[in-house]
């Protein structure tokens, strides 16, 4: 079973590496496209600026002899005089998260944007600087807005595949204005005079962020940091949903058609194999029968390998030592006779006398009959322990290695 789990983990790592490489490739491609679009747009803006400067100088110097420029001539980018490309007018550039946050930094960031459709804003950059209008639409992917009225109208070249026959190639479009180029306008009461007047709010901050799990919506309020003044959200018109004959009634949607029970599974077991590939290499949950079968095979394989390895790796000397150990086990534990014990006692007494030097010490060490029997019993137990210990040590440490003799 461990082999199957290792295979699953290896397959998951392979897929993770493959997905990582693919994501890196897609990210690099998108980055190159984004960089190319921004560089092309900047180049177009630079060329248009230089052309306008030259035209202004010519008009000033030549006066009534200045050439007419409202003719159907195109520049190196294919744009007519006084027009820009649709990409520049609509700011259709893919932005990273950092660029989005930088563009909407004053409004609380891209995640909790503190402006909405219907807010009154003032343009702080560009040819329409100082104009006040309401937000008509908003693009959160590019962090841009379009304003109501005639604010932000530019001449843009329509691509050939979108331009209809007989229509001019240049049309007026509502240009997209980045959020960084606008500020919120809201009436606030002056604490000194007590009168309300429009004030340009240069920074907003979200507070009271609440996530509604059933609807997966986020609710929060916005305040002006420093003043702690809460700015109300603009009122949004209610969406009216029109019913059609093919629509499902709410009564049918809320009707409970399935009641789970513990007496039977929610669906037949055969359906599991249809929902999940039975032979997938990513499968980690198996039936008990399959697990028992795999474990049995692994146990047989290990036992077969272990037995073959033991029989094949023994040397002749190791086989001889094994046979000797088996013979010793068959003989059993050694037993000492009384004659052997008497001789051992005599040797011990003689050694003591030799060590002490004889004389009175020998007389004092001469044991009484009762003491001699006690010493004999102790020596017999000691010899038995030594003999048992030697066999046990030889069995434990000897292994299949040859003996020292």
Secondary structure, 3 states (H helix, E strand, C coil): CHHHHHHHHHHHHHHHHHHHHHHHHHHHHHHHHHHHHHHHHHHHHHHHHHHHHHHHHHHHHHHHHCCCCCCCCECCCCCECCCEEHHHHHCCCCCCHHHHHHHCHHHCCCCCCCCCCCCEEEECCCCCCCCEEEEEEEECCCCEEEECCCCCEEEEECCCCCCCCCCCCEEEEECCEEHHHEEEEEEEECCCCCCEEEEEECCCEEEEEEEECCCCEEEEEEEECCCCEEECCCCCCCCCCCCCCCCCCHHHHCCCCCCCCCCCCCCCCHHHHHHCCCCCCCCCCCCHHHHHHHHHHHHHHHHHHHHHHHHHHCCHHHHHHHHHHHHHHHHCCCCCCHHHHHHHHHHHHHHHHHHHCCCHHHHHHCCCHHHHHHHHHHHHHHHHHHHHHHHHHHHHHHCCCCCCC
